[in-house]
Amino acid sequence: MDVPQPYPGQELNLGKLNLTLGWLRQYDESLDAWQSLLQTANVTLESLRVRGYHREAAAELRDALHPVATSERAQRVADDLVKFVQEQSEQARPGERLPASTEVLESLIGKGKRLEGQQSQGGFTKSVLAMAAAVTRPTQEFIARAFAAVKTTDVVRWVRDKLGVSFGAQRQAALPSTKKGTKLAQTLSQEIQPF
């Protein structure tokens, strides 16, 4: 309303425009406050989506929100968001970033499915470890600590106890493969005739 632009090919009649839409001016302050709230939410979501929770996340968010949280209500929301991010970020160890969005997890699951496709004989269970490795920076020190802390038997036991027998392994046990030329394969092919 402050800087109206004519529609291409038509003349702008300011009197008619003010008569028709002039009542909107009474909402200028409310619209500015609402815009400030929306920008506060968008900056927060983008910051957390890209950077996640980490030791400096609250301070970074506070700095990013300062120019957009211009209304009193947006400032209160920004303060609450910074407090929440601070609480969540306290769980992160120095140098660690924790996901603040399911986008990261969805991407990781997609990567796991691609790994499973490449290792179709191994099944999804073995891809779980590869997915975990995809979200870390494996230095020699990190790997040495991991090997010292977790033995292969621990992993095998955890997989057995927590994940159980994979669907593929259950299917193989229930329906053993029959190679062509075996008596079982010949018997089955004689009993199951196509239409």
C-alpha positions in Angstrom: 0.0 0.0 0.0 2.9 2.4 0.7 4.4 2.0 -2.8 1.7 0.7 -5.1 2.7 -0.6 -8.5 0.3 -0.5 -11.4 -0.7 -3.7 -13.1 1.0 -3.8 -16.6 -1.1 -2.0 -19.1 -3.5 -0.5 -16.6 -3.6 2.9 -15.0 -3.2 3.2 -11.2 -6.0 5.0 -9.5 -4.7 5.9 -6.0 -8.1 7.2 -4.8 -9.9 4.0 -5.8 -7.1 1.9 -4.3 -7.3 3.7 -1.0 -11.1 3.5 -0.9 -11.0 -0.3 -1.6 -7.9 -1.3 0.4 -7.2 1.6 2.7 -8.7 -0.3 5.7 -5.6 -2.6 5.6 -3.4 0.2 7.0 -4.9 -0.4 10.5 -3.2 -3.8 10.5 0.3 -2.5 9.6 1.6 -2.9 13.1 0.1 -6.4 13.5 1.5 -7.5 10.1 5.0 -6.2 11.1 4.8 -8.2 14.4 3.6 -11.3 12.6 6.3 -11.0 10.0 8.9 -10.7 12.8 7.4 -13.9 14.4 7.6 -15.8 11.1 11.2 -14.7 10.5 12.1 -15.7 14.0 10.7 -19.2 13.4 12.3 -19.5 10.0 15.8 -18.4 11.1 15.6 -20.9 14.0 14.5 -23.8 11.8 17.1 -23.1 9.2 19.9 -22.8 11.9 19.0 -26.0 13.6 18.4 -27.9 10.3 21.8 -27.0 9.0 24.0 -26.9 12.2 22.1 -29.1 14.7 22.6 -28.9 18.4 26.2 -28.2 19.6 27.9 -26.3 22.3 27.7 -22.9 20.6 24.3 -23.4 19.0 22.4 -21.1 21.5 24.8 -18.2 21.1 24.8 -18.6 17.3 21.0 -18.6 17.3 20.8 -15.6 19.6 23.0 -13.6 17.2 21.0 -14.8 14.2 17.7 -13.9 15.8 18.7 -10.4 16.9 18.0 -8.6 13.6 14.7 -10.4 12.9 13.0 -10.6 16.4 12.0 -7.0 16.2 8.6 -7.1 17.9 8.1 -7.7 21.7 6.3 -11.0 21.1 9.0 -12.2 18.6 11.6 -11.3 21.2 9.9 -13.4 23.9 9.6 -16.3 21.4 13.3 -15.9 20.5 14.3 -15.9 24.2 12.3 -19.2 24.7 13.8 -20.7 21.6 17.4 -19.8 22.6 16.7 -21.3 26.1 15.4 -24.5 24.6 18.3 -24.8 22.2 20.7 -24.2 25.1 19.1 -27.1 27.1 19.2 -29.5 24.1 22.8 -28.5 23.2 24.0 -29.3 26.7 23.8 -32.9 25.7 26.4 -32.5 23.0 30.0 -33.2 23.9 32.7 -30.7 22.8 33.1 -30.9 19.0 29.9 -33.0 18.7 26.8 -32.0 16.7 23.5 -33.6 17.4 20.7 -33.7 14.8 17.9 -31.2 15.4 15.8 -32.3 12.5 14.5 -35.5 11.1 16.0 -34.5 7.7 19.3 -35.8 8.9 17.9 -39.1 10.0 15.8 -39.5 6.8 19.0 -38.9 4.8 20.9 -41.4 6.9 18.1 -44.0 6.4 18.3 -43.3 2.6 22.0 -43.9 2.7 21.5 -47.1 4.6 19.0 -48.3 2.0 21.6 -47.6 -0.8 24.2 -49.5 1.2 21.8 -52.4 1.6 21.2 -52.4 -2.2 25.0 -52.6 -2.8 25.3 -55.4 -0.2 22.2 -57.3 -1.0 23.6 -60.6 0.3 24.5 -59.1 3.7 21.0 -57.7 4.5 20.1 -54.5 6.3 21.5 -55.6 9.7 25.1 -55.3 8.6 24.4 -51.9 7.0 23.5 -50.5 10.4 27.2 -50.2 11.3 28.0 -48.6 8.0 25.2 -46.0 8.6 26.7 -45.2 12.0 30.1 -44.7 10.4 28.6 -42.3 7.9 27.9 -39.7 10.7 31.3 -39.5 12.3 34.8 -38.4 11.4 36.8 -41.6 12.0 40.2 -40.6 13.1 42.8 -43.3 14.1 42.3 -42.4 17.7 38.5 -42.6 17.4 38.7 -46.1 15.8 41.3 -47.3 18.3 39.0 -46.3 21.2 36.0 -47.9 19.5 37.9 -51.2 19.0 39.2 -51.2 22.6 35.7 -50.4 24.0 33.6 -52.8 21.8 34.6 -56.4 20.9 33.2 -58.3 17.9 31.4 -60.7 20.3 29.7 -57.7 21.9 28.4 -56.5 18.5 27.3 -60.1 17.6 25.5 -60.4 21.0 23.9 -56.9 20.6 22.7 -57.7 17.1 21.2 -61.1 18.3 19.6 -59.5 21.4 18.3 -56.2 19.9 17.8 -56.9 16.3 17.1 -60.6 16.3 17.1 -62.8 13.2 16.7 -60.9 10.0 13.8 -61.6 7.7 16.1 -62.9 5.1 17.7 -65.4 7.5 14.2 -66.5 8.7 13.1 -67.0 5.1 16.2 -69.1 4.3 15.6 -71.3 7.3 12.0 -71.8 6.5 12.4 -72.2 2.7 15.8 -73.7 2.0 16.9 -73.1 -1.6 16.6 -76.0 -4.0 19.2 -76.3 -6.6 18.2 -77.6 -10.0 19.1 -81.2 -10.3 18.4 -82.2 -6.7 15.8 -84.7 -5.9 13.8 -82.1 -4.0 13.8 -79.7 -6.9 12.7 -82.4 -9.3 9.9 -83.5 -7.0 8.7 -79.9 -6.5 8.7 -79.2 -10.2 6.7 -82.3 -10.9 4.1 -81.5 -8.2 3.7 -77.8 -9.1 2.6 -77.7 -12.7 2.0 -74.4 -14.4 -1.6 -73.7 -15.7 
